Amino acid sequence: MSAAPGDVKRIGAGELRAFIQDAGELKKGTLLYDGGQLLNLARHENKLFCDAKGSGASPYKVSLVYSDAPTPAFKGRCSCPARTFNTAFCKHAAALLVAWARAPESFAVSEAPPPGAPGGDTARKSVKKGSANAQAMMKSGVEQVGTLVRELGVSGVATIGGDRIEQMEKLAEALRENRLRRLSARTLDLAALLRGQAAGGRQARGAPRGALPAVAYANVMADLLLTARKLEKHLAGEPLDDRHVEELVGKTWKASDRKPAEGLTLIEYAFSTRTTSDDFVIRESRFIDLESGRHFSEKQILPVFLAKRTDPKRSFAGEVLAGARATTYPGYPPLRVDFSDLGDKRPLDAGALESVLARALPDVGAALAALQEHRKDVFAPDLVPVAVLTDTLFARGARLAAVDDKGEALHLPDDPALEERLAGSLRDARLRALLGDVGIDAALPTLWPLAAVVEGPLGLELRPVFEQGSAARGGPLEGSAWNAAAREAGASPAAIALGEVREELAEALVTGLTGLGARATDPLAARLRDLRLEKQAALLQALPQRPEPADRLDDFIKLYQVLEMALVRLAGATQIDRASTERVPTYESVAVARPDETLSPDEVARRRAAGAMNRYVAAVHHARYYASLPASELVASIFPIWADGTATPTIARTFAPLGAEAIAAAEKALTVKAGRVAKLTAVRVLQAVVLHGGPARAEATAMLGKVAEHAKDAGLRALARDALDVIDVTQLTHAPSGGPGNDAVRARRAARLGRVHELAKTLGAAPTKEERLEALKALSELGDLSALPAFRRAFYADASREVREEAAYALAQLGDVEMVETFVRMLASRGVDEREAKIAAYALGFLGDVRGLSELLSAYADGYKPGIVADAIRAFGPVALTPLVDLIEARPELAKRAAALDALKKMDDTAVAACLVERIEARRGDADLADKAPLYLKLADVHAHSRREVATALISALSSAPGKEAQAAVKAAQKALGVVKRSK
């Protein structure tokens, strides 16, 4: 119905989505209305009013203003803390519109706005009362948290049911509305832990299904209690430090509250978008100041419903903000900034990265000292940002460690995704520094890296490593899992012992302090005394002597927190004996414990598949194996060796001095229809030949130029261009008269790199899927290898599955061999996620890396997407021929599939014939050759040449063989040749 002038339009329930675009807020509003949470519904002229029940003593005041122009619209206002913006609906305003749509007759017509309504005349008078009410609601919220922690601490979690967890979630929402943001977030974390236990869902590594991660639980409980106690004192009149205000409560800081920061020279080393547990979207840039080495961040923090319709903050990747001015918010590093002037922006160059290295902490010891100082404040975040000079990553078992020039190590988190991203960032580059966050993961000093400064063939580069915020989402290792990891990683015995004591205390908190007796505390106290923690031991032994379990809680949490500080002090850097390590040829900045033996590629693949070997140890074995082969064998059988991405560096080094022989092998790989990796290896070989020097240098350079200009494959063109740039840098740098070297190449590449940076920013931060897809497409068309980090980030972190899919194809198109194992895992999980497996099959076909062939053949044997998988196998070219025939020979029924024959039909006829004839000759005289003959003839029938060759070979091998089967096979072969004998 239309509205009379100055009135409110009547709407139906079906029209609600036209005015409230956010489905989540509409759902919440509907639940509020259905739950009877709206009071005093009223209408005055073009406005609707109500009171909405909240967590405090006083209800929220809600209003809607209707207007016809330019189009019918409602504008919501509410006194709840979540409604700090006037352009969208909060859940209370949504509930009011639901009421108007469903029951307009329930609205009383008023001659004036109700007292205290948003925008009414009495709003100014209610400010003082509202402030008092806010104080009371904060006090009530703190009391509720104290009660919750006390109840759980006394009785444990055994009796917690789903209804109690729902109450915690509602409490968390109320705490957020009352500006108790830290308590709100921690309460949500607690509810999530308990819900995971109740559902038997995600649990800690090493824990039984449904087990509550005790250390994570105790950490949350300790934080809740300490925060509640601090806020109790504050509400009683004790002032809060500004940093604590920002961390515990939050505040809208005016410009006059913030400190000026001028003369900043900033580079962005990480950009992230994440959603908090209480539904706020945070877009953040992380910076380091090149003048002081301090860390800063710029954040855009919005409720989820508003983030969808707000332009996202931009990224400053690839730029230097010189002379920037800003104001800093109170808080902990990285200090949050609000820019007033971005200064003079210039492209990120080698000089800026040299400044990063100059301002970085000199070693691991300095990073640990920074952590210890930071954690003296119990309300400081768990992590502190650092840039630290490191030149090596040490790979031991499933975990990596960052090692400085003194051999001291900081451990990296145990995360396969991190290993994959680091591999992509460090391939063909030398590590100089890591930037990220340092903290303690169980008993291990741990660095969560966000970016790396590396030195590649073209000079210093800043490469992203990990999505910011991942550290906060990952919990500590639990039980024997972290204990074993700490021992394997070389943590000190004292740190391990103290970590075990803290874990047992955490288990006691899970079960409840009612059961905490001397039988449990005395052994732990003895272990604390062994660690010379006498006061802590005495405090622990005194706890069971208090008859009321509730009276034990504060001192128990205090003890638990003090032991964490002691653990930070004890958890010193691990020492790595460099003499017992071996560098990984593919990654010159990665070292592994020197293997005692050299394994074949097949055995390496088996151990990798079983999870018994990391990629770096595997790379060492591959390099040793291929280096042991004579050059003549590498030349004679470039397939499948050249199609193994892990072998490329070894092959390039081996072929570099072979000159003309190397060029001939490279030309064969480039001209024969083969998978992409074999061709990429050929480009690397040509580059190695040029850099080695000698008579073949000019011819190899000319071939690279042809590939860079004329290859249809974007990945090949990109790699060839980079190879020519590396050659130019080397020639200019070592010229007798000197030369600009790096600068000359960078100048030539500047325009293209600038375009890559701009598109990468759009791909990382554009609000709509369509914009990100357009940026991804444009990046792909550029065909530049510097886009690989942006593609990797989109593949791992983009919210849109479609964007992630296109990023996978772009990575394969550019020949990113670091993604092979990821794609193999995706294909192996085809029973869980069919769409991901389909993406992986396409990507593995694009890449043509022999490491992906086994899983493709397995998928083909399973009958999974036979057309797609057969196309992927065919794309490998001659590399796939022998394994495919092996599979069909083992599973003859597969020959009935048209896709199998089509794959063979599109392979080289000479290669098909040679493969089958070789098998016939190898089985000459075997009893089962006659049985295999029909299959060989069927496979050979895809080409006239292979049909003739295979039929001739069968006649030769079986003509004198006894038995009906042999004679039948000979007749079939003669028929294939067109030789038909007349019957008598």
PyMOL commands that set and color helices and strands:
alter all, ss='L'
color gray80, all
select helices_A, chain A and resi 13-19+23-34+91-102+104-106+127-155+162-177+181-199+214-235+242-249+255-257+304-307+350-359+364-374+416-426+470-473+479-489+493-511+513-515+518-530+534-545+549-570+578-580+601-609+615-628+631-636+638-641+645-658+660-671+676-692+697-710+714-733+742-765+769-782+785-797+801-813+817-828+834-847+850-861+866-874+877-890+892-896+898-905+909-922+929-940+944-958+964-977
alter helices_A, ss='H'
color red, helices_A
select strands_A, chain A and resi 38-44+47-52+60-67+73-78+108-109+259-275+280-289+295-303+319-328+335-341+344-347+384-389+392-396+399-403+408-411+430-441+444-456+459-464+574-575+581-584+587-593
alter strands_A, ss='S'
color yellow, strands_A
deselect
rebuild
show_as cartoon
